[in-house]
Amino acid sequence: MTQNVVLGMDVGGTNCRIGLITEDLQVLEFEIFPTEKVFSKDLNASINISSFIKAYLLRNLKDMNLLAVSIGFPSTISRDKKTVIQTPNIKNISDNFAAVDLLEKELNCTVYANKDTNNLLLYDMNELDINDYQDVCGIYFGTGVGNAVMINGKILTGHNGVASELGHLPVYGNSNKCTCGNIGCLETLISGLALVQLRNANFPQTELNEIFLKKSKTPEVCKFIKGMAQTVALQANIFDPECIILGGGLLMDGYFPFSDFEREIHASTRKPYPEKNMLLKYSHPTQINGVIGAGIYAYKRLKDVNYR
C-alpha cells in the first residue's frame, strides 16, 4: 500500500529544515540546510524554494504519495494564508511574496503557508498532550520574540492575518530600532538579539552562552529576566489562557534561571486571576518541531478546507 505523506518545511533565519510527515506524524528523510544556501541572492524566493523542494523530493519521495507541501515562514502571513507579507530576518524573501500561488505553479501540487510559530504551537500542543485545550498561548524567546495564540480552538489570525506579533508591541520610552523598521519594539529589549547587545555593553569578556551562568544575579541580567517575565504576564493578563507554552533558544541555555523567571511572572500577573491557576508548560525544542508542526497544519487543512 502506498504511504501518504506531506512535506513539512521550517524556514528559519539560520537553517531550513525539511522532512516527510506521515499521517501518524512520523518524520521521514529529515534534512537540514543553512538558510543562506537555500536562498541564492541571484534568484527570487519562489525559484529558490521550489528548486530546493524539487531536489529534496527527487532524493527522498521514492514510491510515497505526496499530499501537499506545508511551509512555516518566520514572517507575517496574510489572512488567506497565501502571501508572505514580511520576513525581516531573511533579505532574499521580498515583501508581499505570493508564496502559495507561485509555489503551486512551480511544484504542481497543493501548497500551504503558515507563520512558523503557529506551527510550533500546534506541535507543542500535540507533544504536551493538550490538544483538547481551547485557549493556549505560545511564547518563544529566540532571536526575536515569537508568539502564537489559540482562542476557542482556533489560531488567532486577525483582520490582516498578522495577529500575535508580541515581539513588535511598542514599549513606552524605548527608542531602539527594530529589524521590522519600527522604533521601540519589545524584542529590541527582550530577545536573543537584545541579550547580545546587553552582553556587549556590560560583559564583553563573558561568552554569550555563559551569561546566565555567570551573570544572572547582576542588575542588568535581572532586569532582562524580569522583562521576559512581564512579557509572559502581559499575554496572560490579556488572554487568560488555559495554558502558556514557553520555549525558544534563550530558555534552552542550560543555565537559565527558571525559578527567578517564574517568580517574576507570578509577581506581574493580575491577581487573583489569571495568576492563581496560571499553567505554564515548556516546549521541548528539537530540530524537527517546526517540520512536524507544518505537517500537523497540512493535515488539518486537508481534512477541513475552511481551516486556517
HUGI-V7980 format. One record per residue. N is the residue number from 1. RES is the residue in one small letter. SS is DSSP state (~ for helix, > for strand, _ for the rest). PSI is psi in degrees with one decimal (* if undefined). Layout:
BEGIN
n=(N N)
res=(RES RES)
ss=(SS SS)
psi=(PSI PSI)
END
This chain:
BEGIN
n=(1 2 3 4 5 6 7 8 9 10 11 12 13 14 15 16 17 18 19 20 21 22 23 24 25 26 27 28 29 30 31 32 33 34 35 36 37 38 39 40 41 42 43 44 45 46 47 48 49 50 51 52 53 54 55 56 57 58 59 60 61 62 63 64 65 66 67 68 69 70 71 72 73 74 75 76 77 78 79 80 81 82 83 84 85 86 87 88 89 90 91 92 93 94 95 96 97 98 99 100 101 102 103 104 105 106 107 108 109 110 111 112 113 114 115 116 117 118 119 120 121 122 123 124 125 126 127 128 129 130 131 132 133 134 135 136 137 138 139 140 141 142 143 144 145 146 147 148 149 150 151 152 153 154 155 156 157 158 159 160 161 162 163 164 165 166 167 168 169 170 171 172 173 174 175 176 177 178 179 180 181 182 183 184 185 186 187 188 189 190 191 192 193 194 195 196 197 198 199 200 201 202 203 204 205 206 207 208 209 210 211 212 213 214 215 216 217 218 219 220 221 222 223 224 225 226 227 228 229 230 231 232 233 234 235 236 237 238 239 240 241 242 243 244 245 246 247 248 249 250 251 252 253 254 255 256 257 258 259 260 261 262 263 264 265 266 267 268 269 270 271 272 273 274 275 276 277 278 279 280 281 282 283 284 285 286 287 288 289 290 291 292 293 294 295 296 297 298 299 300 301 302 303 304 305 306 307 308)
res=(m t q n v v l g m d v g g t n c r i g l i t e d l q v l e f e i f p t e k v f s k d l n a s i n i s s f i k a y l l r n l k d m n l l a v s i g f p s t i s r d k k t v i q t p n i k n i s d n f a a v d l l e k e l n c t v y a n k d t n n l l l y d m n e l d i n d y q d v c g i y f g t g v g n a v m i n g k i l t g h n g v a s e l g h l p v y g n s n k c t c g n i g c l e t l i s g l a l v q l r n a n f p q t e l n e i f l k k s k t p e v c k f i k g m a q t v a l q a n i f d p e c i i l g g g l l m d g y f p f s d f e r e i h a s t r k p y p e k n m l l k y s h p t q i n g v i g a g i y a y k r l k d v n y r)
ss=(_ _ _ > > > > > > > > _ _ _ > > > > > > > > _ _ _ _ > > > > > > > > ~ ~ ~ ~ _ _ _ _ _ _ ~ ~ ~ ~ ~ ~ ~ ~ ~ ~ ~ ~ ~ ~ ~ ~ _ _ _ _ > > > > > > > > > _ _ > > _ _ _ _ _ _ > > > _ _ _ _ _ _ _ _ _ _ > _ ~ ~ ~ ~ ~ ~ ~ ~ ~ _ _ _ > > > > > ~ ~ ~ ~ ~ ~ ~ ~ ~ ~ ~ ~ _ _ _ _ _ _ _ _ > > > > > > _ _ _ > > > > > > > _ _ > > _ _ _ _ _ _ _ _ _ _ ~ ~ ~ _ > _ _ _ _ _ _ > _ _ _ _ _ > _ > ~ ~ ~ _ _ _ ~ ~ ~ ~ ~ ~ ~ ~ ~ ~ ~ _ _ _ _ _ ~ ~ ~ ~ ~ ~ ~ ~ _ _ _ ~ ~ ~ ~ ~ ~ ~ ~ ~ ~ ~ ~ ~ ~ ~ ~ ~ ~ ~ ~ ~ _ _ _ > > > > > _ ~ ~ ~ ~ _ _ _ _ _ ~ ~ ~ ~ ~ ~ ~ ~ ~ ~ ~ _ _ _ _ _ _ _ _ _ _ _ > > > _ _ _ _ _ _ ~ ~ ~ ~ ~ ~ ~ ~ ~ ~ ~ ~ ~ ~ ~ _ _ _ _ _)
psi=(131.6 134.4 128.1 138.0 159.6 149.9 121.8 131.1 133.1 108.1 118.8 166.0 -27.2 -46.4 152.9 133.2 144.7 146.2 166.4 128.0 123.5 171.5 -22.5 18.7 32.9 145.5 126.9 145.7 46.4 135.9 155.6 137.2 146.8 135.2 -36.9 -22.8 -24.2 -39.4 97.3 143.3 -17.3 -6.3 154.0 166.3 -38.9 -38.9 -42.3 -52.0 -45.3 -38.8 -41.6 -46.2 -42.2 -44.1 -40.2 -47.1 -37.9 -37.0 -34.0 -20.7 -40.9 -124.2 16.3 157.0 116.0 118.6 -35.0 163.9 130.8 124.1 129.6 124.4 144.2 64.4 169.4 138.0 140.0 159.2 -37.0 2.4 35.7 -25.8 130.8 107.7 -50.3 137.4 85.1 -31.8 4.6 101.9 -26.3 4.3 109.8 158.7 147.9 44.5 114.2 68.1 -50.2 -50.4 -43.9 -42.5 -34.6 -37.2 -41.8 -39.1 -15.6 44.4 171.0 133.7 135.9 141.4 143.2 158.0 136.7 -37.5 -27.3 -41.9 -40.0 -39.9 -43.6 -42.1 -47.9 -38.7 -38.6 -45.2 -36.6 5.2 47.3 33.8 -19.0 -6.6 144.7 -26.1 104.7 140.1 141.7 128.1 125.6 106.6 94.1 -134.3 -43.8 -154.9 103.1 152.4 144.3 142.8 130.9 127.2 127.8 38.5 4.4 139.8 129.6 123.4 -36.8 170.8 -41.6 -3.2 4.7 30.3 166.1 36.9 63.7 -39.3 -14.4 20.3 134.4 136.2 124.4 130.1 -5.4 120.4 12.1 141.1 133.1 159.5 -19.8 -12.5 -17.6 165.9 133.9 11.2 145.6 -39.8 -5.9 -11.7 -34.1 91.5 176.8 -40.5 -41.0 -35.2 -37.8 -44.6 -39.3 -44.5 -47.7 -36.9 -30.7 -32.0 57.6 -20.8 -4.7 130.3 144.6 -40.9 4.1 6.3 -49.8 -28.2 -45.3 -20.5 15.1 -19.0 1.5 153.0 -37.6 -45.5 -35.4 -40.2 -39.6 -46.5 -41.4 -38.3 -41.4 -45.6 -41.4 -29.7 -43.0 -44.6 -37.4 -47.9 -38.8 -42.9 -30.2 -44.9 -15.6 56.3 161.2 -31.4 143.7 122.4 129.1 133.5 -165.9 163.5 -33.4 -36.3 -15.1 17.0 -31.5 -25.8 14.2 133.6 78.9 -39.9 -43.0 -42.3 -50.4 -36.4 -41.7 -33.9 -49.6 -35.4 -32.5 -7.9 142.5 135.6 149.8 -25.8 145.3 -0.1 -36.8 -41.2 29.3 131.1 120.0 131.3 153.4 134.1 151.2 83.3 134.0 176.7 -20.2 -5.2 -51.2 -30.7 -46.0 -40.4 -39.6 -37.2 -43.9 -45.3 -42.8 -44.8 -32.7 -41.5 -39.8 -33.5 -34.5 108.7 -18.2 -5.5 133.4 *)
END
